[in-house]
Amino acid sequence: MNKNTIKKVVLAYSGGLDTSVIIPWLKENYNNCEVIAVSGNVGQADELEGLEEKAIKTGASKIYIEDLTDEFVDDFIIPTMKAGAIYEDYLLGTSTARPVIAKRLVEIVLQEGADAICHGCTGKGNDQVRFELTVKHFAPDMKIIAPWREWDIKSREEEIDYAEAHNVPLKINRETNYSKDKNLWHLSHEGLDLEDTGNEPQYNKPGFLEMSVSPEQAPDEPEYLTLDFVQGTPTALNGEKMSAKEIILKLNELGGKHGVGLLDIVENRLVGMKCRGVYETPGGTILYKAHSYLETVCLDKMTAHKKQELSITYAELVYNGQWYTPLKEALDAFVNKTQETVTGTVKLKLYKGNIIKAGVWSDYSLYSEDIATFGESDYNQKDAEGFINLYGLPIKVKAMLDQKNK
């Protein structure tokens, strides 16, 4: 890339450590180029406070703060949830947020007539792939600047040194410098003591958890809730109709209160290494559980099993940044077909980190109490004999052959 041709750069800006130091670094290393900061609001709440002042103070010419929360939920979270997509127990909170942010970045680049997009993703992580594959889909010839793959900074400690030397204000310090990603779906924690897989996460340490409490600190009394779904999409909580976003935000409160949705995993990154992370996904964990529970009565066996199989592929596509691909589009068509009858109500009980099934009802339920009952029914048990004889015929034929050839 010829740095002399870069006059205006659009930066994916969160106000965190990485993107805070990138603004002065870009101006130092790309001929004092104009830097336009873009922050995609995907529900990170207080992290957006003071963002405009900070961006301008550190050298940006202006900042866009774009509310993407409805699009994030309706077009990314809900389709992923309906697919039952889970990557190694991880509910894809960061993975689903990246394409919606990158999509908006490209729109602003084209609007501003900028020469390049810049992001603060490290060369070790998955997010660089998610951002850049989305950019390639919407603007295949766009130049991409990834400072972590260019600069001499080797660690977050050196980043802090750079920030201090350039008077960049930070909300973190060296002792609490976890790498975090927050949105309305989840909060991730990586780094520091978590890099040693022998260390238990400090769930009970004040300030560690932000969306949840530890199960030990949860109430001693359980709490019930009901969720209504129409064709796989949540439409009401405890009988009150709400948007999917409103439901998730309320479930975050309920789940967080009861210590639901904590996950500690060593996951396989796309770039080849394993990494350890702690995730808080209180509302999302409840939503996945409720949706899966409803599907047990609404989907036939073959469809349910094939959907489970394809959900792994779907999760890998999302995790690997391949949201805008023909296969993902085809899988969405399959998932949407399966959801046509996933309509009904689920009742759950929350108690000290647990989500306990408490009832499910659907007008499309394939469960028949009259057939399945241990009491008297019209089911003809003699039919089973012929079924077993035919089902077991290959086994019988093979056994007869084995005896003959002894």
C-alpha positions as CSV (number, residue, x, y, z in Angstrom):
1,M,0.0,0.0,0.0
2,N,1.3,3.4,-1.0
3,K,0.9,5.5,2.2
4,N,1.2,8.7,0.2
5,T,-2.2,8.0,-1.4
6,I,-4.0,7.8,1.9
7,K,-5.5,11.1,2.7
8,K,-8.6,10.1,4.6
9,V,-9.2,7.1,6.8
10,V,-12.3,5.8,8.5
11,L,-11.5,4.1,11.7
12,A,-13.6,1.5,13.6
13,Y,-13.5,3.3,16.9
14,S,-14.6,1.9,20.3
15,G,-12.7,4.3,22.5
16,G,-10.8,1.3,24.1
17,L,-7.1,0.9,24.3
18,D,-6.4,-0.3,20.8
19,T,-8.4,2.3,18.9
20,S,-7.5,5.1,21.2
21,V,-3.8,4.9,20.3
22,I,-4.5,4.2,16.6
23,I,-5.7,7.8,16.0
24,P,-2.3,9.4,16.8
25,W,-0.5,6.5,15.3
26,L,-2.3,6.9,11.9
27,K,-1.5,10.6,11.8
28,E,2.1,9.9,12.6
29,N,2.5,7.1,10.1
30,Y,0.2,8.1,7.2
31,N,1.2,11.6,6.5
32,N,-1.1,13.3,9.0
33,C,-4.1,11.9,7.2
34,E,-7.6,12.9,8.2
35,V,-9.1,10.3,10.6
36,I,-12.9,9.9,10.9
37,A,-13.9,7.7,13.8
38,V,-17.0,5.5,13.6
39,S,-18.4,3.8,16.6
40,G,-21.2,1.3,16.1
41,N,-23.5,1.2,19.0
42,V,-24.4,-2.5,19.5
43,G,-25.4,-2.0,23.1
44,Q,-22.1,-1.3,24.9
45,A,-24.0,1.3,27.0
46,D,-21.6,3.3,29.2
47,E,-18.7,2.6,27.0
48,L,-20.1,5.2,24.6
49,E,-20.0,8.0,27.2
50,G,-17.6,10.8,26.4
51,L,-16.6,9.0,23.1
52,E,-17.0,12.1,20.9
53,E,-14.9,14.4,23.1
54,K,-12.2,11.7,23.4
55,A,-12.0,11.0,19.7
56,I,-11.7,14.7,18.7
57,K,-9.2,15.3,21.5
58,T,-6.9,12.5,20.3
59,G,-6.9,13.7,16.7
60,A,-10.1,12.6,14.8
61,S,-11.7,15.2,12.6
62,K,-15.2,13.9,13.5
63,I,-17.0,10.9,14.8
64,Y,-20.1,9.0,13.8
65,I,-21.9,7.2,16.6
66,E,-24.3,4.9,14.9
67,D,-27.2,3.2,16.6
68,L,-27.1,-0.4,15.2
69,T,-28.9,-2.1,18.0
70,D,-32.1,-3.0,16.2
71,E,-30.3,-4.2,13.1
72,F,-27.8,-6.1,15.3
73,V,-30.6,-8.0,17.1
74,D,-33.1,-8.5,14.2
75,D,-30.7,-9.3,11.4
76,F,-27.8,-11.0,13.2
77,I,-28.6,-12.2,16.7
78,I,-32.1,-13.7,16.1
79,P,-31.1,-15.6,12.9
80,T,-28.1,-17.1,14.7
81,M,-30.3,-18.0,17.7
82,K,-33.0,-19.6,15.4
83,A,-30.3,-21.6,13.8
84,G,-29.2,-22.9,17.2
85,A,-25.7,-21.9,16.3
86,I,-23.2,-22.4,19.1
87,Y,-19.4,-22.5,18.7
88,E,-17.8,-24.7,21.3
89,D,-20.5,-23.6,23.9
90,Y,-19.9,-19.9,22.9
91,L,-23.0,-18.0,21.9
92,L,-21.2,-15.8,19.3
93,G,-21.6,-12.5,20.9
94,T,-18.6,-10.8,19.3
95,S,-18.9,-12.8,16.1
96,T,-22.3,-11.5,15.3
97,A,-21.5,-7.9,16.1
98,R,-18.5,-7.5,13.7
99,P,-20.3,-7.8,10.4
100,V,-23.0,-5.3,11.3
101,I,-20.4,-2.8,12.4
102,A,-18.2,-3.4,9.3
103,K,-21.2,-3.1,7.0
104,R,-21.8,0.4,8.4
105,L,-18.1,1.3,8.2
106,V,-18.1,0.6,4.4
107,E,-21.3,2.8,4.0
108,I,-19.6,5.7,5.7
109,V,-16.3,5.2,3.8
110,L,-18.2,5.5,0.5
111,Q,-20.2,8.5,1.8
112,E,-17.1,10.3,3.0
113,G,-15.0,9.4,-0.1
114,A,-12.3,8.0,2.2
115,D,-9.2,6.1,0.9
116,A,-9.1,3.3,3.5
117,I,-10.7,1.6,6.4
118,C,-8.7,1.0,9.6
119,H,-9.5,-1.4,12.5
120,G,-7.8,-2.2,15.8
121,C,-8.0,-6.0,15.7
122,T,-4.8,-7.8,16.6
123,G,-3.0,-10.2,14.3
124,K,-3.7,-13.1,16.7
125,G,-7.5,-12.8,16.8
126,N,-10.6,-13.6,14.9
127,D,-12.0,-10.1,14.6
128,Q,-9.5,-9.0,11.9
129,V,-11.0,-11.8,9.7
130,R,-14.6,-10.9,10.5
131,F,-14.1,-7.2,9.7
132,E,-12.1,-7.7,6.6
133,L,-14.3,-10.4,5.0
134,T,-17.3,-8.1,5.4
135,V,-15.4,-5.2,3.9
136,K,-14.4,-7.4,1.0
137,H,-18.0,-8.3,0.4
138,F,-19.3,-4.7,0.3
139,A,-16.2,-3.0,-1.1
140,P,-13.8,-5.6,-2.6
141,D,-11.2,-3.0,-3.7
142,M,-11.1,-1.0,-0.4
143,K,-7.7,-0.6,1.2
144,I,-7.5,-1.9,4.8
145,I,-5.1,-0.7,7.4
146,A,-4.5,-3.0,10.4
147,P,-1.9,-1.3,12.7
148,W,-1.3,-4.4,14.8
149,R,0.1,-6.0,11.7
150,E,2.4,-3.0,11.0
151,W,3.5,-1.2,14.2
152,D,6.3,-2.1,16.6
153,I,4.0,-2.3,19.6
154,K,4.2,-5.8,21.0
155,S,1.8,-5.9,23.9
156,R,-1.0,-4.1,25.7
157,E,1.5,-2.8,28.2
158,E,3.4,-1.1,25.4
159,E,0.1,0.3,24.1
160,I,-0.4,1.9,27.5
161,D,3.1,3.4,27.3
162,Y,2.3,4.8,23.9
163,A,-1.0,6.2,25.1
164,E,0.6,7.9,28.1
165,A,3.3,9.4,25.9
166,H,0.7,10.8,23.5
167,N,-1.6,12.1,26.3
168,V,-4.4,9.7,25.2
169,P,-6.9,9.3,28.2
170,L,-7.6,5.7,29.2
171,K,-10.3,4.2,31.5
172,I,-8.1,1.2,32.3
173,N,-5.0,0.6,34.3
174,R,-2.3,-2.0,34.2
175,E,-3.8,-4.1,36.9
176,T,-7.3,-4.3,35.5
177,N,-6.3,-4.4,31.8
178,Y,-8.6,-7.3,30.7
179,S,-9.3,-7.4,27.0
180,K,-13.1,-7.0,26.9
181,D,-15.8,-6.8,24.3
182,K,-19.2,-5.7,25.3
183,N,-22.6,-5.4,23.6
184,L,-26.2,-6.0,24.4
185,W,-25.8,-9.8,23.9
186,H,-22.7,-10.4,26.0
187,L,-19.4,-9.4,27.7
188,S,-16.1,-11.2,27.1
189,H,-13.0,-11.2,29.3
190,E,-9.6,-12.3,28.2
191,G,-6.0,-11.8,29.4
192,L,-4.3,-11.2,32.7
193,D,-4.8,-14.1,35.2
194,L,-7.2,-15.9,32.7
195,E,-4.2,-16.6,30.4
196,D,-3.2,-19.3,32.9
197,T,-5.8,-22.1,32.4
198,G,-5.1,-23.2,36.0
199,N,-6.6,-20.1,37.5
200,E,-10.3,-20.0,38.4
201,P,-12.1,-16.9,37.2
202,Q,-12.6,-14.3,39.9
203,Y,-16.4,-14.3,39.7
204,N,-16.9,-13.1,43.2
205,K,-14.3,-10.3,43.0
206,P,-16.0,-6.9,42.9
207,G,-15.9,-5.4,39.4
208,F,-15.0,-8.6,37.5
209,L,-18.6,-9.4,36.4
210,E,-20.6,-6.6,34.9
211,M,-23.7,-8.2,33.5
212,S,-24.2,-10.9,36.1
213,V,-23.5,-12.0,39.6
214,S,-21.9,-15.3,40.5
215,P,-24.3,-18.1,41.3
216,E,-23.2,-17.9,44.9
217,Q,-24.4,-14.4,45.1
218,A,-27.7,-15.0,43.4
219,P,-31.0,-14.9,45.3
220,D,-32.0,-18.0,47.4
221,E,-35.5,-17.9,45.8
222,P,-36.1,-19.1,42.2
223,E,-37.9,-16.9,39.6
224,Y,-40.2,-18.1,36.8
225,L,-40.6,-16.5,33.4
226,T,-42.5,-17.2,30.2
227,L,-41.4,-16.5,26.7
228,D,-43.6,-16.4,23.6
229,F,-42.3,-17.2,20.2
230,V,-43.8,-16.8,16.7
231,Q,-41.9,-18.7,14.0
232,G,-38.8,-18.9,16.1
233,T,-38.7,-15.2,17.0
234,P,-39.3,-14.1,20.6
235,T,-42.4,-11.8,20.8
236,A,-43.4,-11.5,24.5
237,L,-41.9,-11.9,27.9
238,N,-44.2,-12.8,30.8
239,G,-47.1,-12.1,28.6
240,E,-46.0,-8.6,27.7
241,K,-45.4,-8.0,24.0
242,M,-42.0,-6.5,23.3
243,S,-39.4,-6.3,20.5
244,A,-36.7,-8.9,20.4
245,K,-34.2,-6.2,21.6
246,E,-36.4,-5.3,24.5
247,I,-36.8,-8.9,25.4
248,I,-33.0,-9.5,25.4
249,L,-32.4,-6.5,27.5
250,K,-34.9,-7.6,30.1
251,L,-33.6,-11.1,30.1
252,N,-30.1,-9.7,30.7
253,E,-31.5,-8.2,33.9
254,L,-33.3,-11.4,35.0
255,G,-30.5,-13.8,34.0
256,G,-27.8,-11.6,35.5
257,K,-29.6,-11.4,38.8
258,H,-29.7,-15.2,39.0
259,G,-26.1,-15.8,37.9
260,V,-27.2,-17.4,34.6
261,G,-25.0,-17.5,31.4
262,L,-21.4,-17.6,32.7
263,L,-19.1,-19.5,30.5
264,D,-15.4,-20.3,30.9
265,I,-13.9,-21.9,27.9
266,V,-10.7,-22.6,26.0
267,E,-11.8,-22.2,22.4
268,N,-10.2,-22.8,19.1
269,R,-9.5,-19.6,17.2
270,L,-9.7,-19.4,13.5
271,V,-6.1,-18.4,13.3
272,G,-5.0,-21.7,14.8
273,M,-4.3,-21.1,18.4
274,K,-6.3,-21.9,21.5
275,C,-7.4,-19.1,23.8
276,R,-9.1,-18.9,27.1
277,G,-12.1,-16.5,27.7
278,V,-14.8,-15.9,30.2
279,Y,-18.2,-14.8,28.7
280,E,-21.3,-13.3,30.3
281,T,-24.4,-14.0,28.2
282,P,-27.3,-14.0,30.7
283,G,-30.2,-13.1,28.4
284,G,-28.8,-14.9,25.4
285,T,-28.4,-18.2,27.3
286,I,-32.0,-18.0,28.5
287,L,-33.2,-17.3,24.9
288,Y,-31.3,-20.2,23.4
289,K,-32.6,-22.5,26.1
290,A,-36.2,-21.4,25.6
291,H,-36.1,-21.7,21.8
292,S,-34.5,-25.1,21.9
293,Y,-37.1,-26.3,24.4
294,L,-39.9,-25.2,22.1
295,E,-38.3,-26.9,19.1
296,T,-38.4,-30.2,21.0
297,V,-42.2,-30.3,20.6
298,C,-42.5,-28.5,17.2
299,L,-39.9,-30.1,15.0
300,D,-40.1,-33.7,13.7
301,K,-37.2,-36.0,14.4
302,M,-35.4,-35.9,11.0
303,T,-35.7,-32.1,10.7
304,A,-34.5,-31.6,14.3
305,H,-31.5,-33.9,13.8
306,K,-30.5,-32.3,10.5
307,K,-30.8,-28.9,12.0
308,Q,-28.5,-29.9,14.9
309,E,-26.0,-31.1,12.4
310,L,-26.1,-27.9,10.3
311,S,-26.1,-25.7,13.3
312,I,-22.4,-26.6,13.7
313,T,-21.7,-25.4,10.2
314,Y,-23.7,-22.3,10.7
315,A,-21.8,-21.5,13.9
316,E,-18.5,-22.0,12.2
317,L,-19.5,-19.6,9.4
318,V,-20.4,-16.9,11.9
319,Y,-17.3,-17.5,14.1
320,N,-15.1,-17.4,11.0
321,G,-16.4,-14.2,9.6
322,Q,-18.2,-15.8,6.7
323,W,-21.6,-14.1,7.3
324,Y,-21.9,-12.9,3.7
325,T,-21.4,-16.2,1.8
326,P,-23.6,-18.3,-0.4
327,L,-23.6,-21.2,2.1
328,K,-24.7,-18.9,5.0
329,E,-27.5,-17.6,2.8
330,A,-28.6,-21.2,1.9
331,L,-28.5,-22.2,5.6
332,D,-30.7,-19.3,6.4
333,A,-33.3,-20.5,4.0
334,F,-33.2,-24.0,5.6
335,V,-33.5,-22.5,9.1
336,N,-36.4,-20.2,8.2
337,K,-38.3,-23.2,6.8
338,T,-37.8,-25.2,10.0
339,Q,-39.1,-22.2,12.0
340,E,-42.5,-22.0,10.3
341,T,-44.1,-24.0,13.2
342,V,-41.9,-23.0,16.0
343,T,-44.6,-20.9,17.7
344,G,-45.7,-21.3,21.3
345,T,-44.9,-20.5,24.9
346,V,-42.1,-21.7,27.2
347,K,-41.9,-21.5,31.0
348,L,-38.5,-21.5,32.7
349,K,-37.2,-21.3,36.3
350,L,-34.0,-19.4,37.1
351,Y,-32.1,-20.5,40.1
352,K,-28.5,-19.9,41.1
353,G,-27.0,-20.2,37.6
354,N,-29.4,-22.8,36.4
355,I,-32.2,-22.6,33.8
356,I,-34.8,-25.2,34.6
357,K,-37.6,-26.3,32.2
358,A,-41.0,-25.7,33.7
359,G,-43.5,-26.1,30.8
360,V,-44.0,-25.8,27.1
361,W,-47.1,-25.2,25.0
362,S,-47.7,-25.0,21.3
363,D,-50.6,-25.3,18.8
364,Y,-48.1,-26.9,16.5
365,S,-46.8,-29.5,19.0
366,L,-46.1,-32.9,17.6
367,Y,-46.2,-34.4,21.1
368,S,-49.4,-36.4,21.6
369,E,-50.2,-37.3,25.2
370,D,-52.9,-39.7,24.0
371,I,-50.4,-41.7,22.0
372,A,-47.4,-41.5,24.4
373,T,-49.4,-42.1,27.6
374,F,-48.6,-45.2,29.8
375,G,-52.4,-45.4,30.3
376,E,-54.9,-46.8,27.9
377,S,-54.7,-45.4,24.3
378,D,-55.6,-46.3,20.7
379,Y,-51.9,-47.2,20.0
380,N,-51.7,-50.8,18.9
381,Q,-48.7,-52.3,20.6
382,K,-48.9,-55.4,18.4
383,D,-47.7,-53.2,15.5
384,A,-44.3,-53.1,17.1
385,E,-43.6,-56.8,16.4
386,G,-43.7,-56.4,12.6
387,F,-41.7,-53.1,12.8
388,I,-39.0,-54.8,14.8
389,N,-38.9,-57.8,12.4
390,L,-38.4,-55.6,9.4
391,Y,-36.1,-53.1,11.1
392,G,-33.9,-55.9,12.4
393,L,-33.9,-58.0,9.2
394,P,-30.4,-56.9,8.0
395,I,-29.0,-57.9,11.5
396,K,-30.8,-61.3,11.3
397,V,-29.6,-62.0,7.7
398,K,-26.0,-61.1,8.7
399,A,-26.2,-63.3,11.7
400,M,-27.5,-66.3,9.7
401,L,-24.7,-65.8,7.2
402,D,-22.1,-65.8,10.0
403,Q,-23.5,-69.0,11.4
404,K,-23.5,-70.7,8.0
405,N,-19.8,-69.8,7.4
406,K,-18.5,-70.9,10.8
